[in-house]
Amino acid sequence: MQAVTLGPAGTYSHRAARAVADDVAFRESVTAIVDAVAGGEYERGVVPVENSIEGSVAESLDALTEADVSVVREIVTPIRHALLAQAETFETVASHSQALAQCRDYLQREYPDARREAVASTARGVERAREDPSVAGIGHPANAAGDGDEVELRVLAEDVQDRSSNATRFLVVAPGDERTEAGGKSSVVVYPGANYPGLLLELLEAFAERDVNLSRIESRPSGERLGDYLFHIDFEAGLYEQRARAALADVEEIASNGWVRVLGSYDTEHVVY
C-alpha cells in the first residue's frame, strides 16, 4: 500500500503516515492529498485535522467536504518541536503556520525580533534553514541530521511548543467506496440548507437524546453566501450502532433542504515518534 501526505520527508504528517504505509509519497497541500486519493492515484492519504493548541486545520475540513473520500482511521501523535539552525544567531524563523502558532509564546519571549515565515510544512522550514544560515526552522529534532551532503543543523532548543500537551489528530482518508460503519468514532459533514432559531439545538438533540457523545462540532462557511454554514461533527459511536443510525436519520431529516455527507466510522491509534 502507498500513502500520500504533506511533504517533504520529515514532516509530522510523514511520521504519522509511516504508521499507515512503508511507501509514502508527498504533496504540498492537504487539498492535493485528498484529491489524489479521491482520484484513485493513492490508496490512502494522511492529513492533519486538529491540534490541541491551535485547533482545527481549516484546509483539511474544507477538502473533506468537497471530495468523495472516506475516513478509515485516526492517528493521534504528540508534537515535540525543536528550534533548528546552522548557528545561534538568525534573522528568520520558518515553519508551517500551525507550528509557528504552537510556539508563539516561546518565539515572542526568546526571539522577539526574529521574522516569522510561514512555509508549506515543518520540513520545508528545516530545508530553508539548511539553505540559509540566517534562517532557523521549527520541526522534529531528528530533522537536524543531514542526509548525505546536506548541512547538519544544530538543535538550539527542544520542546519549544507552548504547551507540553501539544498533540495533533491525523485522519487517514481512503476512496469513498471504502467507507465503513465499523469503529468507535464517526464523522459526518452536515449542510442544513436552512437557518432558523433552534436549528443547531435540533442537531445536538438528535445525538443527546440517544446518549451519543459529540467529541467535536465545528462550523465552516459553506461557500454559497456570506453567513451560510455547514457543520463538521465527530461523535463517539460507530455507524453500525442503532443509536448512531437513529441520530443520523434525525439529522438527515433536519437537513432535508441541504445534505449530509457521511465520512465513515473508524478507530483511533496513538503513535509516538
C-alpha positions as CSV (number, residue, x, y, z in Angstrom):
1,M,0.0,0.0,0.0
2,Q,1.2,3.5,-0.8
3,A,0.1,6.6,1.2
4,V,0.4,10.3,0.4
5,T,0.9,13.1,2.9
6,L,2.4,16.5,3.4
7,G,6.0,16.7,2.3
8,P,8.9,16.8,2.0
9,A,10.2,13.9,4.1
10,G,10.5,14.6,7.8
11,T,7.2,16.3,8.4
12,Y,5.0,15.3,11.3
13,S,2.5,14.1,8.7
14,H,5.2,11.9,7.3
15,R,5.8,10.4,10.7
16,A,2.1,9.7,11.1
17,A,1.9,8.2,7.6
18,R,4.6,5.7,8.4
19,A,2.1,4.0,10.7
20,V,-0.1,3.5,7.7
21,A,2.3,2.5,4.9
22,D,6.0,2.0,4.3
23,D,5.8,3.6,0.9
24,V,4.9,7.3,1.4
25,A,4.6,9.9,-1.3
26,F,4.3,13.7,-0.8
27,R,2.2,16.6,-1.8
28,E,2.5,20.3,-0.9
29,S,-1.1,20.8,0.3
30,V,-3.9,18.9,2.1
31,T,-6.2,19.6,-0.8
32,A,-3.8,17.9,-3.3
33,I,-3.6,14.9,-0.9
34,V,-7.3,14.5,-0.7
35,D,-7.8,15.0,-4.4
36,A,-5.1,12.4,-5.2
37,V,-6.9,9.8,-3.1
38,A,-10.3,10.7,-4.5
39,G,-8.9,10.3,-8.0
40,G,-7.6,6.9,-7.3
41,E,-3.9,7.9,-7.5
42,Y,-3.2,6.6,-4.0
43,E,-4.8,4.1,-1.7
44,R,-4.5,6.3,1.4
45,G,-3.9,9.9,2.4
46,V,-2.9,11.2,5.8
47,V,-3.9,14.7,6.7
48,P,-3.8,16.8,9.9
49,V,-7.2,17.8,11.1
50,E,-6.8,19.2,14.6
51,N,-4.1,20.4,17.0
52,S,-4.6,20.6,20.8
53,I,-3.2,24.1,20.8
54,E,-4.3,25.7,17.6
55,G,-7.5,23.8,16.9
56,S,-8.8,22.6,13.6
57,V,-7.0,22.7,10.3
58,A,-9.4,24.6,8.1
59,E,-8.0,23.3,4.8
60,S,-8.4,19.7,5.9
61,L,-12.1,20.3,6.8
62,D,-12.8,22.0,3.6
63,A,-11.0,19.3,1.5
64,L,-13.0,16.6,3.2
65,T,-16.2,18.5,2.4
66,E,-15.5,18.8,-1.3
67,A,-14.0,15.3,-2.2
68,D,-15.6,11.9,-2.4
69,V,-13.4,10.2,0.2
70,S,-13.9,8.3,3.4
71,V,-12.2,8.4,6.8
72,V,-11.0,4.9,7.8
73,R,-8.6,5.6,10.7
74,E,-7.5,8.3,13.2
75,I,-3.9,8.7,14.4
76,V,-3.0,10.9,17.4
77,T,0.6,11.8,17.9
78,P,2.4,14.1,20.4
79,I,4.1,17.1,18.7
80,R,7.5,18.0,20.1
81,H,9.0,21.0,18.3
82,A,12.7,21.9,18.2
83,L,14.4,25.1,17.0
84,L,17.0,24.1,14.4
85,A,19.6,26.4,12.8
86,Q,23.2,26.5,11.5
87,A,24.2,28.9,14.2
88,E,22.8,30.5,17.4
89,T,22.1,33.8,15.6
90,F,19.5,34.1,12.9
91,E,17.0,36.6,11.5
92,T,14.0,34.5,10.4
93,V,12.1,31.5,11.8
94,A,10.5,29.4,9.1
95,S,7.9,26.7,9.6
96,H,4.3,25.7,8.9
97,S,1.9,28.3,10.1
98,Q,0.5,25.9,12.7
99,A,3.9,25.1,14.1
100,L,4.7,28.8,14.3
101,A,1.4,29.4,16.2
102,Q,2.1,26.5,18.5
103,C,5.4,28.1,19.5
104,R,4.1,31.7,19.6
105,D,4.8,32.5,23.2
106,Y,8.3,30.9,23.1
107,L,9.3,32.8,20.0
108,Q,8.0,36.1,21.4
109,R,9.8,35.6,24.6
110,E,13.2,34.3,23.3
111,Y,13.4,35.8,19.8
112,P,11.0,38.8,19.6
113,D,12.9,40.4,16.8
114,A,13.1,37.4,14.5
115,R,10.8,37.5,11.5
116,R,8.3,34.6,11.1
117,E,8.0,33.0,7.7
118,A,5.1,30.5,7.0
119,V,6.0,27.7,4.6
120,A,4.2,24.6,3.3
121,S,5.4,22.3,6.1
122,T,7.8,22.0,9.1
123,A,10.2,20.0,6.9
124,R,10.2,22.8,4.3
125,G,11.2,25.2,7.1
126,V,14.1,23.0,8.0
127,E,15.1,23.0,4.4
128,R,15.1,26.8,4.4
129,A,17.4,26.6,7.5
130,R,19.9,24.3,5.6
131,E,19.9,26.6,2.6
132,D,20.3,29.9,4.5
133,P,22.3,30.4,7.7
134,S,20.1,33.4,8.6
135,V,17.1,31.2,8.9
136,A,16.0,28.8,11.7
137,G,13.4,26.1,11.3
138,I,10.9,24.6,13.7
139,G,10.4,20.9,13.4
140,H,11.1,17.5,14.8
141,P,14.6,17.4,16.5
142,A,15.5,14.3,14.3
143,N,15.3,16.6,11.3
144,A,18.6,18.3,12.3
145,A,20.7,15.5,11.0
146,G,21.7,16.0,7.4
147,D,21.2,13.3,4.7
148,G,24.3,12.7,2.6
149,D,25.8,16.1,1.6
150,E,23.1,18.1,3.4
151,V,24.1,20.7,6.0
152,E,23.7,19.3,9.5
153,L,21.8,21.7,11.8
154,R,22.2,22.5,15.4
155,V,19.4,21.8,17.9
156,L,19.3,25.1,19.6
157,A,16.3,24.2,21.9
158,E,13.9,21.3,22.3
159,D,10.2,21.2,23.4
160,V,9.7,24.8,22.3
161,Q,5.9,24.3,21.9
162,D,3.9,26.5,24.3
163,R,2.2,23.5,26.0
164,S,3.7,20.1,26.8
165,S,0.3,18.5,25.9
166,N,0.7,19.5,22.3
167,A,-0.7,16.8,20.1
168,T,-2.2,16.5,16.6
169,R,-5.0,14.3,15.2
170,F,-4.4,13.0,11.7
171,L,-7.2,11.4,9.6
172,V,-6.4,8.5,7.2
173,V,-8.6,9.0,4.1
174,A,-9.5,6.4,1.5
175,P,-11.6,6.4,-1.6
176,G,-15.3,6.9,-0.9
177,D,-16.3,3.3,-1.7
178,E,-14.2,2.1,1.2
179,R,-16.4,3.9,3.7
180,T,-17.2,1.6,6.7
181,E,-19.6,1.6,9.6
182,A,-17.3,-0.2,11.9
183,G,-15.3,1.7,14.5
184,G,-15.5,3.6,17.8
185,K,-15.9,7.1,16.3
186,S,-17.7,8.5,13.3
187,S,-17.5,11.7,11.3
188,V,-20.2,13.5,9.2
189,V,-20.5,16.8,7.4
190,V,-23.9,18.4,7.6
191,Y,-25.2,21.2,5.4
192,P,-28.7,22.1,6.7
193,G,-29.6,24.3,3.8
194,A,-31.6,26.4,6.3
195,N,-31.1,28.9,9.1
196,Y,-33.7,29.4,11.9
197,P,-33.8,29.7,15.7
198,G,-33.1,26.4,17.3
199,L,-31.5,24.7,14.3
200,L,-28.2,23.9,16.0
201,L,-30.1,22.8,19.1
202,E,-32.1,20.3,17.0
203,L,-28.9,18.9,15.5
204,L,-27.4,18.5,19.0
205,E,-30.6,16.9,20.4
206,A,-30.6,14.2,17.8
207,F,-27.4,12.9,19.4
208,A,-28.1,13.8,23.1
209,E,-31.5,12.0,23.2
210,R,-29.7,8.8,22.2
211,D,-26.8,9.2,24.6
212,V,-24.3,9.7,21.8
213,N,-21.4,11.9,22.8
214,L,-20.1,14.6,20.4
215,S,-16.3,14.8,20.5
216,R,-16.2,17.8,18.1
217,I,-18.6,20.1,16.3
218,E,-17.3,22.9,14.1
219,S,-18.9,25.3,11.6
220,R,-17.3,26.2,8.3
221,P,-18.5,28.7,5.7
222,S,-20.5,26.8,3.0
223,G,-19.1,29.0,0.3
224,E,-22.6,29.6,-1.0
225,R,-23.1,33.0,0.5
226,L,-22.0,35.1,3.5
227,G,-23.4,33.8,6.8
228,D,-24.2,30.4,5.4
229,Y,-22.5,27.5,7.2
230,L,-22.1,23.7,7.3
231,F,-21.1,21.6,10.3
232,H,-18.3,19.0,10.8
233,I,-19.4,16.6,13.5
234,D,-17.4,13.8,15.2
235,F,-19.2,11.5,17.6
236,E,-18.2,8.6,19.8
237,A,-20.2,5.8,18.2
238,G,-19.9,3.5,15.2
239,L,-22.5,3.8,12.4
240,Y,-23.2,0.1,12.9
241,E,-24.9,1.0,16.2
242,Q,-28.7,1.5,16.2
243,R,-28.4,4.7,18.3
244,A,-26.0,6.3,15.8
245,R,-28.2,5.3,12.9
246,A,-31.2,6.8,14.6
247,A,-29.4,10.0,15.4
248,L,-28.2,10.3,11.8
249,A,-31.7,9.7,10.5
250,D,-32.9,12.7,12.5
251,V,-30.0,14.8,11.3
252,E,-30.8,13.9,7.6
253,E,-34.5,14.9,8.2
254,I,-33.4,18.3,9.8
255,A,-31.1,18.8,6.8
256,S,-33.7,17.8,4.2
257,N,-33.2,21.1,2.4
258,G,-29.4,20.5,2.3
259,W,-27.3,17.4,2.5
260,V,-25.4,15.1,4.9
261,R,-22.1,13.6,3.9
262,V,-21.0,10.5,5.9
263,L,-17.2,10.2,6.1
264,G,-17.4,6.9,7.9
265,S,-16.5,5.2,11.2
266,Y,-13.0,4.4,12.4
267,D,-10.8,3.6,15.4
268,T,-8.1,5.8,17.0
269,E,-4.5,4.8,17.3
270,H,-1.9,6.7,19.4
271,V,1.5,6.8,17.8
272,V,4.7,8.2,19.5
273,Y,7.8,9.1,17.5
